[in-house]
């Protein structure tokens, strides 16, 4: 296949759906978590859940970098941005992520904070070069996918000898979050979230490969299928998971072979390991403080660490108790289970982080209207 439309062929999709229905044992339930927010968006956009039998259920995971950033880290960024000497560079979605008490970087900008939306790390470097009298801070977020560009940016800052540039690092790692979900003890009566297998993230796996997920299969007995973002990718991955469950297998399979290899991108991994090291713990919205799941700059690069440069104080802030984002990110609830969904909380007025990015479960459900069938059933 060469073109995107070939991965959206209706007849092939219907054929895969027919195979899933034929092979899914009616005597059992299949619960698969798609970790990545991009997969959640694909499911909502193409209505893939409507093509699955009733006993095959997709569970939305925490795989949206904007969604999992806790309110405390947003508050830290807001406090930093309000400093008169600071220019804070952020990706667009971060502007609207709620902090505590309805605060956001967009509202801070309206109050006079110098917050600049950038499209790449190179933009932040350029802004630092053009404003030598200001402290330019890049608000770095994301999983393993966006960490290599941040590493390259720091190398470039070093090469250019930028003394007015630093990074507020919030990069996190995927496998520890998967382990946290499987080990959580406050989720159901059995002590664990009911998951029979994972749809592994695509872009993340291009960087790290397939080996980091082997503990999920080996230690927890849960199959993992790495897959792409097109609807045929997703349907084939679901079929592969159904077959693994039926055959009592728990392996890491790679459906996304056109982009992912077992060892990942060695150059990207080397750059990251040269610049970053593990934090003992890092807070995720919905998951709490997850051990060894976050990155920080190594001692050789701490001059670019905004948390040290500005003596930033770690903030732990409780989420809005009316918002169910935390439970949705853990896979315990669906967007329609939240009382705020579609009422006071919409993409235009997000009350929780899951409604901000198009890869957030709530935003995806809203944008593609997947909540309407639920509302109609409730009304009837």
GUTIRO-92625 format. One record per residue (C-alpha): x, y, z. Coordinates in nm, 2 decimals, always signed. Example, Ala and Ser with C-alpha at 12.3 -4.5 7.8 and 13.67 -1.06 7.14 Angstrom:
GUTIRO-92625
+1.23, -0.45, +0.78 $
+1.37, -0.11, +0.71 $
END
This chain:
GUTIRO-92625
+0.00, +0.00, +0.00 $
+0.13, +0.35, -0.09 $
-0.16, +0.59, -0.02 $
-0.37, +0.68, +0.28 $
-0.70, +0.59, +0.11 $
-0.58, +0.23, +0.07 $
-0.58, +0.21, +0.45 $
-0.94, +0.33, +0.45 $
-1.09, +0.08, +0.21 $
-1.45, +0.02, +0.32 $
-1.48, -0.34, +0.19 $
-1.15, -0.45, +0.36 $
-1.27, -0.29, +0.68 $
-1.60, -0.48, +0.66 $
-1.41, -0.80, +0.59 $
-1.20, -0.75, +0.90 $
-1.51, -0.67, +1.11 $
-1.67, -0.99, +0.98 $
-1.36, -1.19, +1.08 $
-1.36, -1.03, +1.43 $
-1.73, -1.12, +1.48 $
-1.66, -1.47, +1.36 $
-1.37, -1.53, +1.58 $
-1.48, -1.35, +1.90 $
-1.61, -1.62, +2.14 $
-1.97, -1.52, +2.24 $
-1.91, -1.69, +2.58 $
-1.65, -1.43, +2.68 $
-1.58, -1.05, +2.68 $
-1.28, -0.89, +2.52 $
-1.15, -0.56, +2.67 $
-0.87, -0.39, +2.48 $
-0.71, -0.06, +2.58 $
-0.58, +0.16, +2.31 $
-0.31, +0.35, +2.50 $
-0.25, +0.62, +2.24 $
-0.48, +0.92, +2.20 $
-0.43, +0.91, +1.82 $
-0.59, +0.56, +1.82 $
-0.88, +0.70, +2.03 $
-0.93, +0.97, +1.77 $
-0.93, +0.71, +1.49 $
-1.19, +0.49, +1.67 $
-1.42, +0.79, +1.71 $
-1.36, +0.94, +1.37 $
-1.43, +0.63, +1.17 $
-1.69, +0.48, +1.41 $
-1.49, +0.16, +1.46 $
-1.67, +0.06, +1.78 $
-1.99, +0.04, +1.58 $
-1.83, -0.23, +1.36 $
-1.73, -0.45, +1.66 $
-1.95, -0.72, +1.82 $
-2.10, -0.63, +2.16 $
-1.85, -0.85, +2.35 $
-1.55, -0.67, +2.21 $
-1.50, -0.34, +2.40 $
-1.23, -0.07, +2.34 $
-1.11, +0.11, +2.66 $
-0.96, +0.46, +2.62 $
-0.62, +0.49, +2.78 $
-0.40, +0.78, +2.90 $
-0.20, +0.83, +2.58 $
-0.26, +1.20, +2.52 $
+0.04, +1.40, +2.64 $
-0.18, +1.71, +2.70 $
-0.43, +1.51, +2.89 $
-0.20, +1.35, +3.14 $
-0.02, +1.67, +3.24 $
-0.13, +1.73, +3.59 $
-0.29, +2.06, +3.71 $
+0.01, +2.13, +3.93 $
+0.25, +2.14, +3.64 $
+0.02, +2.37, +3.46 $
+0.01, +2.60, +3.76 $
+0.39, +2.59, +3.77 $
+0.41, +2.70, +3.41 $
+0.16, +2.98, +3.47 $
+0.36, +3.11, +3.77 $
+0.67, +3.10, +3.55 $
+0.50, +3.28, +3.26 $
+0.39, +3.56, +3.49 $
+0.75, +3.65, +3.57 $
+0.83, +3.97, +3.37 $
+1.16, +3.85, +3.24 $
+1.02, +3.52, +3.10 $
+0.89, +3.44, +2.75 $
+0.73, +3.10, +2.77 $
+0.71, +2.90, +2.44 $
+0.44, +2.63, +2.42 $
+0.27, +2.41, +2.18 $
-0.09, +2.53, +2.09 $
-0.30, +2.27, +2.29 $
-0.12, +2.36, +2.61 $
-0.26, +2.71, +2.61 $
-0.61, +2.58, +2.71 $
-0.52, +2.30, +2.95 $
-0.69, +2.37, +3.29 $
-0.48, +2.42, +3.59 $
-0.63, +2.48, +3.94 $
-0.94, +2.70, +3.98 $
-1.00, +2.73, +3.61 $
-0.66, +2.89, +3.54 $
-0.48, +2.83, +3.20 $
-0.19, +2.97, +3.01 $
-0.44, +3.13, +2.77 $
-0.59, +3.33, +3.06 $
-0.24, +3.41, +3.19 $
-0.16, +3.55, +2.85 $
-0.47, +3.76, +2.86 $
-0.34, +3.90, +3.20 $
-0.02, +4.00, +3.04 $
+0.21, +3.70, +3.05 $
+0.44, +3.66, +2.75 $
+0.33, +3.32, +2.62 $
+0.43, +3.23, +2.26 $
+0.27, +2.95, +2.07 $
+0.53, +2.76, +1.86 $
+0.51, +2.48, +1.61 $
+0.85, +2.33, +1.67 $
+1.15, +2.34, +1.90 $
+1.34, +2.54, +1.63 $
+1.09, +2.82, +1.68 $
+1.18, +2.84, +2.05 $
+1.55, +2.86, +1.96 $
+1.49, +3.13, +1.71 $
+1.29, +3.33, +1.97 $
+1.58, +3.30, +2.22 $
+1.82, +3.43, +1.96 $
+1.60, +3.72, +1.87 $
+1.54, +3.82, +2.23 $
+1.88, +3.80, +2.41 $
+1.76, +4.03, +2.69 $
+1.47, +3.79, +2.79 $
+1.46, +3.45, +2.95 $
+1.31, +3.22, +2.69 $
+1.17, +2.89, +2.84 $
+1.04, +2.60, +2.63 $
+0.75, +2.41, +2.79 $
+0.85, +2.06, +2.68 $
+0.58, +1.79, +2.70 $
+0.51, +1.46, +2.54 $
+0.60, +1.09, +2.53 $
+0.90, +0.93, +2.37 $
+0.79, +1.07, +2.03 $
+0.86, +1.44, +2.11 $
+1.16, +1.38, +2.35 $
+1.43, +1.35, +2.07 $
+1.34, +1.70, +1.92 $
+1.39, +1.85, +2.27 $
+1.72, +1.67, +2.31 $
+1.83, +1.81, +1.97 $
+1.71, +2.15, +2.07 $
+1.93, +2.15, +2.38 $
+2.23, +2.04, +2.18 $
+2.16, +2.33, +1.94 $
+2.13, +2.58, +2.23 $
+2.47, +2.45, +2.36 $
+2.62, +2.49, +2.01 $
+2.49, +2.85, +1.98 $
+2.59, +2.93, +2.34 $
+2.25, +3.06, +2.43 $
+2.26, +3.18, +2.79 $
+1.90, +3.30, +2.80 $
+1.74, +2.96, +2.71 $
+1.60, +2.68, +2.93 $
+1.35, +2.40, +2.92 $
+1.06, +2.32, +3.16 $
+1.08, +1.95, +3.11 $
+0.76, +1.74, +3.14 $
+0.85, +1.44, +2.91 $
+0.71, +1.11, +3.02 $
+0.75, +0.74, +2.93 $
+0.48, +0.50, +2.81 $
+0.58, +0.16, +2.95 $
+0.57, +0.27, +3.32 $
+0.22, +0.41, +3.27 $
+0.10, +0.08, +3.13 $
+0.25, -0.09, +3.43 $
+0.08, +0.16, +3.66 $
-0.26, +0.08, +3.50 $
-0.21, -0.29, +3.54 $
-0.10, -0.26, +3.90 $
-0.35, +0.00, +4.02 $
-0.55, -0.12, +4.33 $
-0.83, +0.13, +4.34 $
-1.00, +0.05, +4.01 $
-1.23, -0.25, +4.05 $
-1.32, -0.52, +4.29 $
-1.05, -0.75, +4.16 $
-0.79, -0.49, +4.23 $
-0.70, -0.43, +3.87 $
-0.85, -0.26, +3.57 $
-1.01, -0.53, +3.35 $
-0.79, -0.53, +3.04 $
-0.73, -0.83, +2.81 $
-0.48, -0.67, +2.59 $
-0.33, -0.34, +2.46 $
-0.32, -0.16, +2.13 $
+0.04, -0.03, +2.15 $
+0.12, +0.33, +2.05 $
+0.25, +0.39, +1.70 $
+0.47, +0.70, +1.70 $
+0.62, +0.61, +2.04 $
+0.71, +0.27, +1.91 $
+0.88, +0.42, +1.60 $
+1.13, +0.56, +1.85 $
+1.15, +0.29, +2.12 $
+1.07, -0.02, +1.92 $
+0.87, -0.32, +2.05 $
+1.10, -0.46, +2.32 $
+0.99, -0.21, +2.60 $
+0.65, -0.37, +2.60 $
+0.77, -0.73, +2.65 $
+0.72, -0.71, +3.03 $
+0.35, -0.64, +2.97 $
+0.32, -0.98, +2.79 $
+0.58, -1.16, +3.01 $
+0.50, -1.04, +3.36 $
+0.13, -0.95, +3.33 $
+0.02, -1.20, +3.06 $
-0.14, -0.93, +2.84 $
-0.09, -0.93, +2.47 $
+0.02, -0.61, +2.30 $
-0.02, -0.53, +1.93 $
+0.16, -0.22, +1.80 $
-0.04, -0.06, +1.52 $
-0.07, +0.24, +1.30 $
-0.34, +0.51, +1.30 $
-0.55, +0.42, +1.00 $
-0.88, +0.24, +1.04 $
-0.76, -0.08, +0.87 $
-0.46, -0.08, +1.10 $
-0.68, -0.06, +1.40 $
-0.92, -0.33, +1.28 $
-0.64, -0.57, +1.20 $
-0.48, -0.51, +1.54 $
-0.81, -0.58, +1.71 $
-0.84, -0.91, +1.52 $
-0.48, -1.00, +1.61 $
-0.56, -0.94, +1.98 $
-0.88, -1.15, +1.96 $
-0.67, -1.43, +1.82 $
-0.41, -1.41, +2.09 $
-0.67, -1.42, +2.36 $
-0.85, -1.72, +2.20 $
-0.52, -1.90, +2.16 $
-0.42, -1.81, +2.52 $
-0.11, -1.63, +2.39 $
+0.04, -1.31, +2.53 $
+0.30, -1.18, +2.29 $
+0.41, -0.84, +2.15 $
+0.31, -0.84, +1.79 $
+0.40, -0.56, +1.54 $
+0.12, -0.48, +1.29 $
+0.29, -0.15, +1.21 $
+0.59, -0.31, +1.04 $
+0.60, -0.04, +0.77 $
+0.73, +0.20, +1.04 $
+0.83, +0.02, +1.35 $
+1.12, -0.22, +1.40 $
+1.21, -0.42, +1.72 $
+1.50, -0.20, +1.82 $
+1.34, +0.13, +1.74 $
+1.53, +0.44, +1.62 $
+1.88, +0.39, +1.76 $
+1.99, +0.75, +1.69 $
+1.69, +0.90, +1.85 $
+1.73, +0.68, +2.16 $
+2.10, +0.77, +2.19 $
+2.03, +1.15, +2.17 $
+1.77, +1.11, +2.45 $
+2.00, +0.90, +2.67 $
+2.28, +1.15, +2.63 $
+2.07, +1.45, +2.74 $
+1.81, +1.31, +2.99 $
+1.79, +1.08, +3.29 $
+1.50, +0.93, +3.48 $
+1.32, +1.10, +3.77 $
+1.24, +0.89, +4.07 $
+0.87, +0.97, +4.03 $
+0.65, +1.20, +3.81 $
+0.29, +1.29, +3.85 $
+0.04, +1.20, +3.58 $
-0.31, +1.34, +3.58 $
-0.53, +1.05, +3.67 $
-0.25, +0.80, +3.75 $
-0.08, +0.99, +4.04 $
+0.29, +0.98, +4.10 $
+0.43, +0.70, +3.87 $
+0.78, +0.57, +3.95 $
+1.05, +0.62, +3.69 $
+0.80, +0.76, +3.44 $
+0.94, +1.11, +3.38 $
+1.26, +1.26, +3.25 $
+1.49, +1.55, +3.36 $
+1.81, +1.69, +3.22 $
+2.13, +1.52, +3.32 $
+2.38, +1.72, +3.54 $
+2.59, +1.82, +3.24 $
+2.29, +2.02, +3.10 $
+2.13, +2.15, +3.42 $
+2.20, +2.51, +3.31 $
+1.92, +2.46, +3.07 $
+1.68, +2.33, +3.34 $
+1.41, +2.59, +3.40 $
+1.31, +2.43, +3.73 $
+1.66, +2.48, +3.87 $
+1.72, +2.82, +3.70 $
+1.40, +2.97, +3.84 $
+1.39, +2.77, +4.16 $
+1.04, +2.64, +4.06 $
+0.85, +2.49, +4.35 $
+0.68, +2.15, +4.28 $
+0.30, +2.19, +4.30 $
+0.05, +1.91, +4.36 $
-0.30, +2.03, +4.29 $
-0.63, +1.83, +4.31 $
-0.84, +1.81, +4.00 $
-1.19, +1.95, +3.99 $
-1.40, +1.69, +4.18 $
-1.68, +1.72, +3.92 $
-1.45, +1.63, +3.63 $
-1.40, +1.26, +3.55 $
-1.08, +1.30, +3.35 $
-0.87, +1.10, +3.59 $
-1.11, +0.80, +3.57 $
-1.13, +0.83, +3.19 $
-0.75, +0.84, +3.16 $
-0.73, +0.52, +3.37 $
-0.99, +0.35, +3.15 $
-1.25, +0.32, +3.43 $
-1.51, +0.56, +3.29 $
-1.61, +0.68, +2.94 $
-1.65, +1.04, +2.85 $
-2.03, +1.01, +2.86 $
-2.01, +0.90, +3.23 $
-1.90, +1.25, +3.32 $
-2.18, +1.49, +3.43 $
-1.98, +1.78, +3.28 $
-1.94, +1.63, +2.93 $
-2.12, +1.82, +2.66 $
-2.28, +2.06, +2.91 $
-2.04, +2.30, +3.07 $
-1.75, +2.11, +2.93 $
-1.69, +2.13, +2.55 $
-1.38, +2.19, +2.33 $
-1.46, +2.56, +2.34 $
-1.49, +2.56, +2.72 $
-1.29, +2.27, +2.85 $
-1.33, +2.19, +3.22 $
-1.09, +1.90, +3.20 $
-0.77, +1.81, +3.00 $
-0.94, +1.53, +2.81 $
-1.16, +1.79, +2.63 $
-0.86, +2.00, +2.51 $
-0.66, +1.81, +2.25 $
-0.83, +1.63, +1.96 $
-0.66, +1.32, +2.08 $
-0.83, +1.34, +2.42 $
-1.11, +1.09, +2.47 $
-1.37, +1.36, +2.55 $
-1.28, +1.59, +2.26 $
-1.28, +1.30, +2.02 $
-1.62, +1.18, +2.14 $
-1.76, +1.54, +2.11 $
-1.60, +1.63, +1.77 $
-1.72, +1.31, +1.60 $
-2.06, +1.29, +1.78 $
-2.00, +0.95, +1.94 $
-2.19, +1.07, +2.24 $
-2.52, +1.12, +2.06 $
-2.62, +0.75, +2.04 $
-2.56, +0.73, +2.42 $
-2.78, +1.03, +2.48 $
-3.05, +0.89, +2.26 $
-3.05, +0.56, +2.45 $
-3.07, +0.75, +2.78 $
-3.37, +0.95, +2.65 $
-3.55, +0.64, +2.54 $
END
